[in-house]
Amino acid sequence: MTSSLLAALRSEPVSHTPVWFMRQAGRSLPEYRKLREGTAMLDACRNPELVSEITLQPVRRHGVDAAIFFSDIVVPLQAAGVDVEIVPGTGPVIANPVRSRADIDALPELDADDIPDIAESIARITAELGDTPLIGFGGAPFTLASYLIEGGPSKNHEKTKSLMASDPEAFSALLAKLARISTTFIDVQLSAGARAFQLFDSWAGYLCRRDYDDHVLAHSTAVFDGLSHHEVPSIHFGVQTGELLNSMSRAGSTAVGVDFRVDLTDAATRVQPGQALQGNLDPALLFAPWEALAPRIEDIVRAGLDLDRGFVFNLGHGVLPDTDPEVPGRIVEHVHRVSAEILGSR
C-alpha cells in the first residue's frame, strides 16, 4: 500500500491529506506519562522496549498517517560520550560546555556501533507499524551547537553567537562535527527501517538570515547530502524561521516545515518550486472549543491543497502538555474527511 505521507512529501498525488503531530509521542497522553513514571528522559530514549511503545501509542490513539521516532535532540550527544542530563523543567544541561577550539577538538565522534539500541528500537517499531511509515528524528547542527556552547537552553544564545562571530573557523569546525553526528544518528534509523526523516533546528529562528547563510546552511546541507543515498523523503523544520524559509529550503530536504506564524501561501513563495510544505496549526488552538477549531483546520487544509506542491498537515510546533488527548485524533479524522471531499470534487 502506498503511504499518503510519503507520497505527499514527494509532492505526488494523494486521496487525502496525511497528518502527524510533532511531540505526538508523549506529554499529553496519560498512557505515556504512566509509562514514563520513574524513568529519566534519556534512559527512556535508550530503552528499545519503552521507545517502541511510546512511539506507537499516538498511532493507536490518534490514527495518524505516520509515527515519529521517540527520541530527544541530545541523544546522539549522550551516545557519543558527552556528559548531558535532561533536567525536568529546564531541559538538556551540559556538564562541560564547549567554549574553545580545544573543547571542539575533544568532542567525540559518533559511530553507528555506539547506538545498537537505536537500531533495535526502529526494528521493533517498524515490525508493529506495518504499512504506516516511521519518520526518523534528528537535531540540526546549529541547535546541537547551541546546547553544547550555552550549557543548556538559552533565551538569547549569546555565547553561541559570540563564538560564531569571533571565531568562525572554530564555529564551523564544531558544526561540521555535529553534522557528522546527526548524519550517523539518522543514518542508523533509516538503515534499520525508518522511511522518512525530519531534521529539527529548534533554535535557528534566533539567527538573522545573513548569519544562517554564512555559518549554518552548509552544515545542515551536509546532513541532507550525507543521507541522500537512502532516497527517502525528508523534512526540514525550525521554530520562528519564517525569515529563514528560503535559506532552509535550499538545504536539500524534499519538504519544509512551517510554523504557525507564517501563512502557507506566503511560505510557498519562499521555498523551492515544487517543494512540499508541512504545517501549521497553532498548538494553542487545540484548547479552543471544537466549533472554533474546526474552521481553522479547514482553512489550513484548503490552503495546503491549493498549493502547487505536496502538503502534510501538522501543528506549527509540538503538542502542548495539557492538550486534551482526544483532540488530536479528532483533528486527524476531520483533516482526512475534509481533504478527501475537496480532492474528490476536483
N, C-alpha and C positions, 0 to 999 in steps of 0.2 A: 504494500500500500504506500502511495506517495504521501509524504508528510506535507501538510499545508504550511507548516512553519518553515521547512527547508525550501519549499517552492517560493514562498513569499520573500524570503531572504535573498533568493536568486532572481527576484522580480519575474517569476514565472506565474502563469495563471493559477488561481485557486478558486474553490467553490465557496469558501467563507474566509473571513479574516481570522488568522490564528492569534492566540492570546497566551502570554505567560506574564508573570509578575516578578520584578526584582524583589529580593528578600521574600519570595513566596515560601521558601523552605524555613519557616520558623517565626519566632517573635509573636505573631498574632494568633498562632494556633495553640490551643490548650494542650493538644496531644504532643506538640513539640516541647512546650515548657515542662510537661510532666517527664518526658523522656530525658531532657537535659538536666533535671534536678540532680545536684551534687557533682556534676561533671563540668570542668572548666572548658571554655570555648575551644582552645587549641587542642585539648585532649579529645574533645568530641570530633574535631575535624580530622584527627589522625586515627580514628576508630572505624574501620570499614563497616561494621555492623550498624553503628549509630549513623554514620554518614549515609548509608544506603536507606535506612528507614526515614531519616529526616528529609532526604531528597524526594522520596516517594510520597510522603504524607500529603503535600498540597496537590499532587497529581490525582490522588484518590479523592480528596475532598473537593477540589475546585474543577476538575475536568479540564485542566489547561492543556494546551497543544504541545507543550514541551516541559521537561524537567530542567532545572538549573542545578548544577553540581553544588552541593552544600560544602562551603569552604570559607576561608577568610583571606583577605588581601595579604596578610603577613605569614600565611602558612609556608610558602616556599622559602621565606627568610629563615623561619624557625628550622625548617628541614635542612637548610644549608649550614646551620650551626650558629645563627645569630641568637643572642640571648634576648628574647622578646616574650612579653606576657600581655595578655589581654585583660586589663583591669576593668571589672564591672563598673559602669557609669563613667568611665574615662575612655577606654579603647586601648589600642596597642601601645605599650610602653617599652622602649628600647633601653636596655641596661647601660650600654656603652654607645652613645650616639656617634655617628660618623661626621667628623668635622675637618679632617685634614687628608692630604694625599696619602699619607701613611695609613690612615684608617681605611681609606678606599682600597689600597693595595692589599690590606689584610683581610678584607671582606671575602668570605669563602664563595666559591662557585657552587652551583647545584648540579648534581649528577642524577640521572634517572634512577640509579641504584639506591639513592638516598630516600626514595619515596615509593617503595613497593606497595605500601598501604593505599596510595592514591590509585594505582592501577587495580588493586583488588577491589576498592570501593566502586570504581567505574564498572568493573566486570559484574559485580553483584547487582548494581542498579540497572544496567542495560539488560541483564537477564530477566528482570522483572518488568521492564518497560514495554517490551515487545516493539510495536511499530512507533511508539511515542519517542521522539528523539531526546537525547540528553545534550544540554548545552554545557560546554566546558567553561571554567571560571579562571580568570587570572587578572592580576593587578598590573597596570601600566607602569613603565619605569619611573615616570615623574612622581606618581603617588607613592610608590615604594621608597623613592629617594627622600621624599618629604618626611615620612615616618622615621627613616634612619637618621636624617640630619637633625630634625627637631627633637627627636627622642620620644615622640608621641604625636597625637593630634595637635594641630595648631590653628589659631584663628587668623594669623597673618602670614605665616610661613616666612618669617623674617630671616631666620638662619639659612633656610634653603635658598632664598633669593639672594642673600648676601654672598653665599658661595658661588652661585651661578654667575653673579656679576663680577666678583673679584677674582675668581679662578675658573674661567670657563673650561679650561682643559681638564682640570680635576673633576669638575661637574660632569663633563662629557664622559670621562672615564667611568664615573660612578653609574651613570645612566646606561652606558654600554654594558657594564657588568650585570646590571639589573635587567636589561633587555634579554640577556642570555638566560638569566634565572627564570624570568617569566616564560620565555620560549620553551625551556625544558619542562617547566611545570605543566604548561598547556599541552605540549607535545605528548607527554605521558598519558594525559587524559584522552587525547584524540587517538593515540595508538591503541588504547585499551577499549575504545568503542564510543566515545563522545562523537556526536555527528555535526556539531557546530561549536563555536565558542564566542564569548564576549570578553573584550578587554576593557576593564573598568579603570577609568582615570578620574578618581573621585575628587582630586584636588586641582586638576588642570584649570578649572574655572577661575582660579585665583591669579592666573597669568594673563598679561596682555598678549595680543596676537604676535607682536614682534618677538617677545621672549619665547613664546611657544614655538614659533617658526625657527628661531635661531638656535634654541637649546633643547627642544623636546621632540619635535616632529620626527627627526631622523631616527630616534631611538624607538619610538612607537612603531614607525615603519619597519624597523628591523625585526620586531616581533612578528608582524604580519608576514613579512618576507620569509622569516625562518620557519613559518608554519604552512606556507603556501603549497608545499608538496602534498599535504593532506587533501587538498581540493575540497574543503568543506566551507560552508557559509560562515561568515564572521561578522561580529557587531562591534563597533567602537562607541563607547559611551562615557560621557563625563557630565558632571553636575555644574550648572551655571556656565555652560560652554556655548551659549548662543553666538557669541562673537568669535568663537573658535571653530564653528562647524565647518567652514570651508577648509581650514587647515587640517582638522581632524579627518575630514572626508578623503584627504589625499594620502592618508597613511596606508591604505591598501585593503580596508575592510569591504565586504560586499554590502553591508548595511551600517547606518549611523543611528545611534540612539539620540532622541530629542527629549530634553527635559521639559517640564510643564510651563516654563517661562517663554517658550518660543512656539508660535503657531506652526503647524505642519506645513501650511502653504508657504510661509516665509522660509522655513527650514529647507524646503525643496529647492529654493532659489540659491541656497548656499552650498549645497553638496554637489557631488559629481553627477552628470546626466545618467539617468537610469539606476542610480544607487538607491537601494531600498531604505526606507525610514522605519523607525520603531518609536512608539510613544503613544500618547504623552499626557495621560490624565493626571491631574494634581492628586497626590495621595491623600491630601487633607479632605478632598471632596467625598471620599468614601465614608465620611462621618455625616454627610448630609442625608436628608430623607430621600427615599428612592425616587419620588416624583420630581425632585430637584436634580438628582444624579443622572437619571436615565437620559434626559435630553442632552446632557453634556457628553455622555458616552456616544450617543448617536451622532452628535456633531463631529466628534473625532473620527468615528468610523467613516462618515461620508467624506470628510476632508481627506482621509487616507486613501479611500478608494477613488477619489478624483485625481490623485496624483498619477503621473505617467511613470510609475515605478512600483515595486513591491511595497507592502505595508504590513507591519506586525503591531497589534495593539498591546500596549504595556502601560504602566504608570510612568510618570515623568521622573520618578525616583522610586525608592523602596516602599513596601507596605509598612505603614506605621504600627508600632507595637500594640496600641489599644484599638485597632481596627476590629470591628465585628467580623469574626471568622466566616460568617455566612455571606458577607457582601462580595468578596472576590469571585466566588462561584456563581453568584447571580450575575455579575458583570460578564463572566465568560459566556453564560447562556445568552445574555442579551446581545453581546457582540456577534456571536455566531448566528443568531436569528436575524438580526438587522442586516448584517453584511450579506447573508445568503439571499435575503429578499432583494436587496439592491442589486447584487450581481445577477440574480435570476431574472431581473427585469431588463437587463441590458442586452 
